Each structure stands twice: as C-alpha cells, then as structure tokens.
C-alpha cells in the first residue's frame, strides 16, 4: 500500500517493555509491517516475544548472532524495505493509538520534511527530556553539560540544547532536532542520506541524522498532538559502563563531524576538555549502576 510503514524495533534486553512496545504497534489500524531485530539479548526477551506474538502476520523477528549496534541493525532492517515510511522505535517506547497516523499525515502535508516525531512522555504523562532540541554547538553544549541552562530564564545567554516545555509549539512545527525514541521517516530520504552513520555505536546517531537532514535542505517536524510513552534506559540498564562511554564518545564524534570545522582551536579544546571532565565526574555513578546491574 502506498501509505504503509515498516516499523523497526532494535531489541537488546528490553524484557517486558518490548512486549508492551510490540503490542501497542500491532494494535494500530495503520497499514504496517513490524520488524524486531534482536541484538543478541541474554534476557530471553526475543524468545518470550515469539511465544506471545509469533503468529502475528504483520510481525517478523530477526535474531542477530551478535550485537551489531543500534545504527547498523536499523540500516540492515531498512535495506529491504518496500514501504514508503520507516518508523524507528525504541523497544521501551509505546505508541498512542493514533500516533502513527498523525505522524504520517504530518509528512504528507509537508513535502520538505524528512522526519516527524511525537511528544514523548513518561507513564505519568510528564514530558520527557529531549523532545525538542537545538542541534548543539560549543556554547549550547557547555551550557547544557554544566547545568547553566537552568539560568536561561533570567539570562538567555545560557540557553542550552533543549528547549523548555513552556516554549513548545501547540501545533506541528519545524524543529532542528527531536526525540530519537520514535521517529517516522520517509524511506527515500533515509536511504538518500545513507541511513545511520555506523561509526556511532550508540547515542548521537539520531542527532547526526537530523544534522544531515538539515544539511540536505530538508527538515524535521515536531508533532505535539501525537504521543508516545517512553521508559528510558531499559536496554542500557544491563551495561551502564559501556553506555556511559558511548554517550561521551558519540558527542565527541558528532562535534568532530559537524561542528569543529566551523570553530577555532580554543572552542574545540574547551568542548573536548568539558566532555572528558563530564565523563570522569559522572563515571562513579555509572560504576555504581554497573555493580547493581
């Protein structure tokens, strides 16, 4: 069908969250196929998924013999897609009933948009961080990383990467960056951009894609009427030290690729030093989470 969507879910130890994610997708009446690619989970989540939904005609379950990483696994699933739309969905994210329809309609109404994302909330209905963001530059990244962004209500110079919820638009609007937990893309646009950059192991691959969308002359859409519930960090919980490293490595890689060429040596040095310092200061908390995992 001309408006069909391939839903791509990359699973790693998401447990019960994966079951809720798939159940919510299959409950929609939109034309779709669902591909769950398991990145060598150890929690039996893929086995349980098969026992619960294995007979669903719209669902395919792939088991990778090793952990390919998020970006490479998505790219592999998108390679054979014949559907005009791709929904890249975290395994700990649940769609509201009309979310996919609302995102698709937003793309249909704006031919210059390559990607549309909903408002992401927690199970209590509170807005999650990262819903609406600016693509980072050295100053906004420093303001965010140091916490100075909290002063931006009184001192706008400390504006960070994330926009405050009170500044969110009420209707569908163009955005530099949106949440990567739930993204509907035109398949043609995703392929023309080369998919995800596979040098990002985890984290910042979504911002890199959004930066390349902007550079291509297209844009992203934030669709606040559409909703998704996100239980953040489920897949990361089993390997917090690895995830901690990837977050900071991803940020450094993003800045080398998109930002450093437009700034002087001092700005580059400050961002790299701040990123390294933030890694060291937050490492004890990651170590504690590792011990509890």
SERO-4910 file (N, C-alpha, C, O; in steps of 0.05 Angstrom, whole numbers):
BEGIN
 pado doro    nc1    nc2    nc3   cac1   cac2   cac3    cc1    cc2    cc3    oc1    oc2    oc3
  Unk    A     17    -24      0      0      0      0     17     25      0     39     25     11
  Unk    A      7     46    -12     24     70    -16     30     84     10     49    100     11
  Unk    A     14     80     31     19     94     56     29     74     78     27     81    102
  Unk    A     39     51     71     47     31     90     74     39    104     90     54     92
  Unk    A     78     29    127    101     36    144    115     10    153    102     -9    161
  Unk    A    142     10    151    157    -11    164    166     -1    191    181     19    193
  Unk    A    158    -14    212    165     -7    239    190    -23    246    189    -48    246
  Unk    A    212    -10    254    237    -23    260    242    -19    290    244      3    300
  Unk    A    245    -42    304    250    -42    333    275    -58    338    276    -82    332
  Unk    A    296    -45    349    321    -59    355    321    -66    384    320    -48    401
  Unk    A    321    -91    391    319   -100    418    346   -109    430    361   -123    416
  Unk    A    351   -101    454    373   -112    470    364   -112    499    364    -91    512
  Unk    A    357   -136    509    349   -139    537    328   -120    546    329   -109    568
  Unk    A    308   -116    530    286    -97    538    264   -111    554    247    -97    565
  Unk    A    264   -137    555    245   -151    572    216   -145    567    207   -145    544
  Unk    A    201   -140    588    172   -136    586    166   -110    570    145   -108    558
  Unk    A    184    -91    570    180    -66    555    177    -72    526    161    -60    512
  Unk    A    192    -92    516    190    -99    487    162   -110    481    151   -103    460
  Unk    A    151   -126    499    124   -137    494    104   -115    493     86   -116    476
  Unk    A    106    -95    511     87    -73    510     90    -56    485     70    -47    474
  Unk    A    115    -53    477    120    -37    453    107    -50    428     93    -37    413
  Unk    A    112    -76    425    102    -90    402     71    -92    403     58    -89    382
  Unk    A     60    -96    427     31    -98    429     18    -72    421     -2    -72    407
  Unk    A     30    -49    429     19    -23    421     20    -18    391      1     -7    380
  Unk    A     42    -27    379     44    -23    350     24    -40    335     10    -31    317
  Unk    A     22    -66    343      3    -84    329    -26    -76    334    -44    -84    318
  Unk    A    -31    -60    355    -59    -52    360    -68    -30    341    -92    -24    340
  Unk    A    -50    -17    327    -58      5    309    -70     -7    284    -64    -29    276
  Unk    A    -88      9    272   -101      0    248    -88     11    222    -97      6    200
  Unk    A    -65     24    226    -50     34    203    -38     10    188    -30    -10    201
  Unk    A    -35     12    161    -21     -9    147      9     -9    153     22     11    150
  Unk    A     18    -32    163     46    -33    171     56    -61    172     41    -81    172
  Unk    A     83    -64    173     97    -88    180    116    -81    202    126    -59    204
  Unk    A    120   -100    220    138    -96    243    161   -115    241    158   -139    238
  Unk    A    185   -103    243    210   -119    243    224   -114    270    233    -92    276
  Unk    A    226   -135    286    241   -134    311    267   -148    306    268   -172    300
  Unk    A    289   -134    308    316   -146    306    329   -147    333    332   -126    346
  Unk    A    335   -171    342    347   -175    368    377   -175    366    389   -191    351
  Unk    A    390   -158    382    419   -155    382    432   -173    403    446   -163    421
  Unk    A    427   -199    401    440   -219    418    433   -214    448    451   -214    465
  Unk    A    407   -211    453    399   -207    481    404   -232    498    406   -254    487
  Unk    A    406   -228    524    411   -251    542    388   -254    562    390   -270    581
  Unk    A    366   -239    559    344   -239    578    320   -255    569    299   -254    581
  Unk    A    323   -270    547    301   -286    536    278   -269    525    257   -279    519
  Unk    A    283   -243    521    261   -226    512    252   -233    484    228   -232    478
  Unk    A    270   -242    467    262   -250    440    246   -276    440    227   -279    426
  Unk    A    255   -294    457    240   -320    460    212   -315    470    193   -327    461
  Unk    A    209   -297    490    183   -291    501    166   -277    481    142   -281    479
  Unk    A    178   -259    465    164   -245    444    152   -265    424    129   -263    415
  Unk    A    168   -285    416    158   -305    397    134   -320    409    115   -326    395
  Unk    A    136   -327    434    114   -343    446     89   -326    448     67   -337    447
  Unk    A     91   -300    451     68   -282    455     57   -273    428     32   -272    424
  Unk    A     74   -266    409     65   -254    384     75   -268    359     72   -257    337
  Unk    A     87   -291    362     99   -305    339     80   -310    316     90   -312    293
  Unk    A     55   -313    321     35   -318    300     24   -293    287      8   -295    268
  Unk    A     32   -270    296     21   -245    285     31   -242    256     55   -242    252
  Unk    A     13   -240    236     22   -239    208     38   -214    201     53   -215    181
  Unk    A     35   -193    216     50   -168    209     77   -166    222     91   -146    219
  Unk    A     85   -187    238    109   -185    254    130   -205    243    124   -228    238
  Unk    A    155   -195    240    178   -211    234    199   -207    257    203   -185    266
  Unk    A    211   -229    265    230   -228    287    257   -239    276    259   -261    267
  Unk    A    277   -222    277    304   -229    268    323   -231    292    322   -214    310
  Unk    A    339   -251    293    358   -255    315    386   -253    304    396   -271    291
  Unk    A    400   -230    311    427   -227    302    445   -243    320    441   -244    344
  Unk    A    466   -257    309    483   -274    325    502   -259    343    514   -270    361
  Unk    A    504   -233    339    519   -215    356    507   -188    357    489   -182    341
  Unk    A    516   -171    375    505   -144    377    517   -126    356    540   -118    358
  Unk    A    501   -120    336    511   -104    313    514    -74    321    528    -60    307
  Unk    A    501    -66    343    499    -38    348    472    -27    337    461    -40    319
  Unk    A    463     -5    348    436      5    340    435     13    311    418      4    296
  Unk    A    453     31    303    452     42    276    455     20    254    439     19    236
  Unk    A    475      3    256    478    -18    236    454    -37    235    446    -46    213
  Unk    A    442    -43    258    418    -61    258    394    -47    244    380    -61    229
  Unk    A    390    -21    249    369     -7    236    374     -6    205    356    -12    190
  Unk    A    398      0    198    405      1    169    399    -26    155    389    -26    133
  Unk    A    406    -48    168    402    -74    157    372    -79    153    364    -91    133
  Unk    A    356    -71    173    327    -75    171    314    -57    150    294    -65    137
  Unk    A    325    -34    145    314    -15    126    322    -21     98    309    -12     79
  Unk    A    343    -37     94    354    -42     68    334    -54     48    333    -47     25
  Unk    A    318    -72     59    299    -87     41    271    -75     42    252    -86     30
  Unk    A    267    -52     55    241    -40     58    229    -32     31    242    -18     15
  Unk    A    204    -40     27    189    -30      3    168    -10     11    156      3     -6
  Unk    A    164     -7     37    144     12     47    155     41     44    179     45     47
  Unk    A    138     60     39    147     88     36    156    102     62    169    123     61
  Unk    A    149     90     85    155    102    110    169     82    129    164     58    128
  Unk    A    187     93    145    201     77    165    195     89    193    200    113    196
  Unk    A    186     73    211    183     83    239    205     69    255    205     45    259
  Unk    A    224     85    265    246     74    281    237     79    310    235    102    319
  Unk    A    233     57    324    220     58    350    237     43    371    245     20    367
  Unk    A    243     57    393    257     43    415    240     21    427    216     23    428
  Unk    A    252      0    437    237    -23    448    223    -17    474    207    -32    484
  Unk    A    230      6    486    217     14    511    199     38    507    194     54    525
  Unk    A    188     40    483    171     62    475    144     51    465    143     32    450
  Unk    A    122     62    474     95     53    467     80     75    453     78     98    463
  Unk    A     69     69    430     53     88    414     25     92    426     13     72    435
  Unk    A     15    116    425    -14    121    430    -28    111    404    -16    109    383
  Unk    A    -54    105    406    -69     93    384    -66    108    357    -63     94    337
  Unk    A    -67    134    357    -67    149    331    -40    161    324    -38    177    305
  Unk    A    -20    154    339      6    168    335     17    163    307     26    183    294
  Unk    A     18    139    298     29    134    272     14    148    250     26    160    232
  Unk    A    -12    148    251    -29    163    232    -22    193    232    -19    205    211
  Unk    A    -20    205    256    -14    233    259     13    240    247     17    261    234
  Unk    A     33    223    252     60    228    242     60    226    211     72    242    198
  Unk    A     47    206    201     46    202    172     32    226    158     41    236    138
  Unk    A     10    235    170     -5    257    158     12    283    159     11    299    140
  Unk    A     29    286    180     46    309    181     66    309    158     72    330    147
  Unk    A     77    286    152     96    284    130     82    288    103     93    300     85
  Unk    A     58    277    101     43    280     76     37    310     70     36    318     47
  Unk    A     33    325     91     25    353     88     49    372     84     46    395     78
  Unk    A     73    362     89     98    378     87    118    363     70    133    346     81
  Unk    A    119    369     45    137    353     27    166    358     32    183    343     23
  Unk    A    173    380     46    201    385     53    211    372     78    235    374     84
  Unk    A    194    358     91    201    344    116    210    316    111    197    301     95
  Unk    A    232    308    123    241    280    121    234    263    145    234    239    143
  Unk    A    228    276    167    225    261    193    204    275    209    202    300    210
  Unk    A    188    260    223    168    271    242    169    255    268    172    230    267
  Unk    A    167    269    290    168    256    316    146    266    335    138    289    332
  Unk    A    136    249    353    115    258    371    125    271    396    150    273    400
  Unk    A    107    279    413    113    287    440    117    261    457     99    244    457
  Unk    A    140    259    470    146    235    485    142    241    515    153    260    525
  Unk    A    127    224    528    121    228    556    128    202    572    132    181    560
  Unk    A    129    205    599    132    181    615    105    169    622     85    178    612
  Unk    A    105    148    639     80    134    644     61    151    661     37    145    663
  Unk    A     71    173    673     53    191    688     44    214    670     29    232    679
  Unk    A     52    215    645     44    236    627     62    260    627     56    280    614
  Unk    A     84    259    642    103    281    643    121    281    618    129    260    608
  Unk    A    126    305    607    143    307    584    171    297    590    183    304    611
  Unk    A    182    281    573    210    271    575    229    292    564    222    309    548
  Unk    A    254    291    574    274    308    563    281    300    535    278    277    528
  Unk    A    290    319    519    299    313    492    277    314    471    282    308    448
  Unk    A    253    322    478    231    324    459    237    343    436    233    337    413
  Unk    A    247    366    443    251    388    424    278    400    430    281    412    452
  Unk    A    296    398    411    324    406    417    335    424    394    325    424    372
  Unk    A    356    438    401    372    451    381    396    433    374    406    419    392
  Unk    A    405    434    349    430    420    343    452    433    359    455    458    357
  Unk    A    469    418    373    488    430    391    511    445    377    520    436    356
  Unk    A    519    466    390    544    480    383    560    481    408    550    474    429
  Unk    A    585    491    407    601    491    431    589    504    456    590    494    478
  Unk    A    576    528    452    565    542    475    541    528    486    539    525    511
  Unk    A    522    520    469    497    508    480    504    481    493    491    473    513
  Unk    A    524    467    482    532    441    494    545    446    522    539    431    541
  Unk    A    561    467    524    573    473    550    552    482    570    553    474    594
  Unk    A    533    498    561    512    507    579    495    484    589    487    483    612
  Unk    A    491    465    572    475    441    579    491    423    598    481    414    619
  Unk    A    516    417    590    532    399    606    538    409    634    541    393    653
  Unk    A    541    435    637    548    447    663    523    453    680    526    459    704
  Unk    A    500    452    668    475    459    683    469    488    682    449    496    694
  Unk    A    485    504    668    480    533    667    454    539    652    443    561    655
  Unk    A    444    520    636    419    525    621    396    531    640    377    544    632
  Unk    A    398    523    666    377    528    685    374    558    691    353    567    701
  Unk    A    394    574    684    393    603    688    382    617    664    380    642    664
  Unk    A    375    603    643    368    616    618    342    632    619    338    650    603
  Unk    A    325    626    639    301    642    642    307    671    649    293    689    641
  Unk    A    329    674    663    337    702    671    360    712    654    362    736    649
  Unk    A    377    693    644    400    701    628    400    684    603    411    663    602
  Unk    A    387    694    581    385    679    556    411    670    545    412    651    528
  Unk    A    433    683    553    459    675    542    466    646    549    482    633    536
  Unk    A    453    636    570    459    608    579    439    588    567    437    566    577
  Unk    A    426    595    546    408    577    532    423    552    524    445    553    512
  Unk    A    411    528    530    424    503    524    413    490    499    400    502    482
  Unk    A    418    464    497    409    449    474    379    444    474    366    447    453
  Unk    A    368    438    498    340    431    499    322    456    503    329    475    517
  Unk    A    300    456    489    280    477    492    263    472    517    257    449    522
  Unk    A    255    493    531    238    490    554    209    483    545    200    492    524
  Unk    A    196    466    561    169    457    553    150    480    549    131    478    533
  Unk    A    153    502    564    135    525    561    138    538    534    120    553    525
  Unk    A    160    532    520    165    544    493    156    525    471    160    531    447
  Unk    A    146    501    478    138    482    458    115    493    441     97    506    452
  Unk    A    115    489    415     92    497    399     67    480    404     70    457    413
  Unk    A     44    491    400     19    476    403     13    459    379     -2    439    382
  Unk    A     23    466    356     17    452    332     42    442    318     64    449    327
  Unk    A     39    426    298     62    415    284     80    438    274     71    457    262
  Unk    A    106    435    280    125    456    274    152    444    265    159    421    272
  Unk    A    167    459    249    194    451    242    212    451    267    208    467    285
  Unk    A    231    433    267    249    430    290    277    423    280    280    408    261
  Unk    A    297    433    294    324    424    288    328    395    296    340    380    281
  Unk    A    319    388    320    323    361    330    300    354    348    289    370    363
  Unk    A    293    328    348    271    318    363    280    293    378    303    285    377
  Unk    A    262    280    392    269    255    406    275    233    387    260    229    367
  Unk    A    296    218    392    303    195    375    289    170    383    293    149    371
  Unk    A    272    171    404    258    147    414    237    137    394    230    113    394
  Unk    A    226    155    379    204    149    360    206    168    337    200    192    340
  Unk    A    214    158    313    218    175    290    206    162    265    213    140    258
  Unk    A    189    177    252    178    168    226    193    182    204    194    207    204
  Unk    A    204    167    186    220    178    164    209    169    137    198    147    135
  Unk    A    213    186    117    209    176     90    231    157     84    255    163     88
  Unk    A    224    133     74    245    113     67    264    124     46    288    120     48
  Unk    A    254    139     27    271    150      6    291    170     18    315    169     10
  Unk    A    283    186     37    301    206     50    322    191     66    346    198     65
  Unk    A    314    171     82    333    156     98    354    143     81    378    144     88
  Unk    A    346    132     59    366    119     41    384    139     27    408    134     24
  Unk    A    372    161     18    388    181      4    410    193     22    431    202     13
  Unk    A    405    193     48    424    203     68    444    182     76    463    187     91
  Unk    A    440    157     67    458    136     74    451    122    100    467    107    111
  Unk    A    427    127    110    418    115    135    434    126    159    444    148    157
  Unk    A    435    111    180    451    120    203    481    117    197    489     98    184
  Unk    A    496    135    208    525    133    207    534    111    226    530    115    250
  Unk    A    545     90    216    550     66    233    575     70    250    582     52    266
  Unk    A    589     92    248    611     97    266    602    106    294    617    107    313
  Unk    A    576    113    296    564    119    322    553     93    334    534     82    324
  Unk    A    566     82    354    558     57    366    531     59    379    514     41    376
  Unk    A    527     80    395    502     85    409    503    113    419    523    121    430
  Unk    A    481    127    416    478    156    424    491    174    403    513    169    393
  Unk    A    477    195    397    484    216    378    480    208    349    484    224    331
  Unk    A    474    182    344    468    175    316    443    188    306    440    194    282
  Unk    A    424    194    324    399    208    316    405    237    310    395    248    290
  Unk    A    421    250    327    428    278    322    444    281    296    441    300    281
  Unk    A    462    262    292    477    262    267    458    260    243    462    275    223
  Unk    A    439    243    244    419    241    222    404    266    218    399    275    196
  Unk    A    395    279    240    380    303    238    397    326    227    387    343    213
  Unk    A    422    327    235    440    347    223    443    343    193    444    363    178
  Unk    A    445    319    185    448    313    156    422    319    141    422    327    118
  Unk    A    399    315    154    374    323    142    373    353    137    365    361    116
  Unk    A    382    368    157    383    397    154    402    405    131    396    423    115
  Unk    A    425    393    131    445    399    110    436    392     82    445    405     63
  Unk    A    417    373     80    407    365     54    385    384     44    375    381     21
  Unk    A    377    403     60    356    422     53    328    413     61    308    426     55
  Unk    A    327    390     76    301    381     87    300    389    116    317    403    126
  Unk    A    279    381    129    276    388    157    260    367    173    249    349    161
  Unk    A    261    369    199    246    352    217    221    366    226    219    390    226
  Unk    A    202    350    235    177    361    246    172    350    274    178    327    280
  Unk    A    163    368    291    154    361    318    124    361    318    112    382    311
  Unk    A    111    339    325     82    336    323     71    332    351     68    309    359
  Unk    A     65    354    366     58    351    394     31    337    399     26    327    421
  Unk    A     14    336    378    -12    323    382     -8    292    383    -24    278    396
  Unk    A     13    283    370     19    254    371     35    248    397     51    264    405
  Unk    A     30    225    409     42    219    435     54    191    434     45    173    420
  Unk    A     76    188    450     87    161    455     98    161    484    108    182    494
  Unk    A     96    139    497    105    135    524    133    122    523    136    102    509
  Unk    A    152    133    537    179    123    536    189    116    564    188    133    582
  Unk    A    198     91    568    210     83    593    240     82    588    251     62    581
  Unk    A    253    105    591    280    109    582    300     91    597    297     86    621
  Unk    A    320     82    582    343     68    595    340     38    599    357     26    612
  Unk    A    318     26    589    314     -3    594    337    -19    582    348    -36    595
  Unk    A    343    -15    556    364    -30    543    391    -24    553    410    -40    551
  Unk    A    395      0    565    421      8    575    427     -3    603    450     -3    611
  Unk    A    406    -12    617    409    -18    645    429    -41    650    441    -43    671
  Unk    A    431    -59    630    448    -83    634    478    -78    629    495    -94    635
  Unk    A    485    -54    617    513    -48    612    518    -18    614    525     -5    594
  Unk    A    514     -7    638    516     22    641    544     34    636    546     56    626
  Unk    A    565     19    641    592     30    636    597     33    606    607     53    597
  Unk    A    588     13    590    592     15    561    575     38    550    585     53    534
  Unk    A    551     41    560    534     62    550    546     89    558    545    108    542
  Unk    A    557     91    582    569    116    591    592    124    572    594    148    565
  Unk    A    608    105    564    630    111    546    619    120    519    629    139    507
  Unk    A    598    106    509    588    112    483    575    140    481    577    153    461
  Unk    A    562    148    503    550    175    503    571    196    498    567    215    482
  Unk    A    593    194    513    614    215    511    630    212    485    637    232    473
  Unk    A    635    187    476    648    183    450    631    193    428    641    205    408
  Unk    A    604    189    430    586    198    409    586    228    407    585    239    385
  Unk    A    586    242    430    586    271    429    611    281    416    610    299    399
  Unk    A    634    270    423    660    279    411    659    274    381    669    291    365
  Unk    A    649    251    372    648    245    344    629    264    329    636    272    307
  Unk    A    606    270    341    588    289    329    601    316    325    598    328    303
  Unk    A    615    326    345    627    352    343    650    352    322    653    372    307
  Unk    A    665    331    321    686    329    300    674    330    272    685    342    254
  Unk    A    651    317    269    639    314    243    624    340    234    626    347    211
  Unk    A    610    352    252    591    373    245    599    401    255    589    421    244
  Unk    A    615    403    275    618    429    289    646    440    289    649    464    283
  Unk    A    666    424    294    693    435    299    704    450    275    719    469    278
  Unk    A    696    442    250    707    456    227    698    485    225    709    501    211
  Unk    A    677    492    240    666    519    239    675    536    263    665    558    267
  Unk    A    693    525    280    701    539    304    732    537    307    745    519    296
  Unk    A    742    556    323    771    557    327    781    536    346    766    520    358
  Unk    A    808    536    349    821    516    366    812    518    395    809    497    408
  Unk    A    808    542    405    800    546    433    773    533    438    770    518    458
  Unk    A    754    538    421    727    526    425    729    496    423    716    482    439
  Unk    A    744    485    405    747    456    403    760    444    428    751    423    438
  Unk    A    780    458    438    793    448    462    775    449    486    775    430    502
  Unk    A    759    470    489    741    472    511    720    451    511    714    439    532
  Unk    A    708    446    487    688    425    486    699    398    492    687    382    507
  Unk    A    722    392    481    735    365    486    742    362    515    738    341    527
  Unk    A    753    383    527    760    382    556    735    379    573    735    363    592
  Unk    A    714    394    567    690    392    582    677    365    580    666    354    599
  Unk    A    677    353    556    666    327    551    682    306    568    670    288    580
  Unk    A    708    308    567    725    289    583    720    292    613    719    273    627
  Unk    A    718    318    622    714    323    650    686    312    659    684    300    681
  Unk    A    666    316    642    640    306    649    640    276    650    626    264    668
  Unk    A    654    263    632    657    234    633    668    225    660    658    206    672
  Unk    A    690    238    669    703    230    694    686    235    718    685    219    737
  Unk    A    672    258    718    656    265    742    632    247    745    623    242    767
  Unk    A    621    238    722    597    221    723    604    191    723    586    174    724
  Unk    A    629    184    720    638    156    720    631    141    745    621    118    743
  Unk    A    635    153    769    627    137    793    598    128    794    592    106    802
  Unk    A    580    145    785    552    137    784    547    114    764    532     96    770
  Unk    A    562    115    742    560     93    722    571     67    734    560     46    730
  Unk    A    593     69    749    605     46    762    586     34    782    583     10    784
  Unk    A    572     51    797    553     41    817    530     27    803    521      6    812
  Unk    A    520     38    780    499     25    766    508     -2    755    493    -21    753
  Unk    A    534     -3    747    545    -29    736    545    -50    758    539    -73    753
  Unk    A    552    -42    782    553    -61    804    526    -71    811    523    -94    821
  Unk    A    505    -55    807    478    -63    813    465    -78    791    444    -91    795
  Unk    A    477    -77    766    464    -90    743    465   -120    745    455   -134    727
***
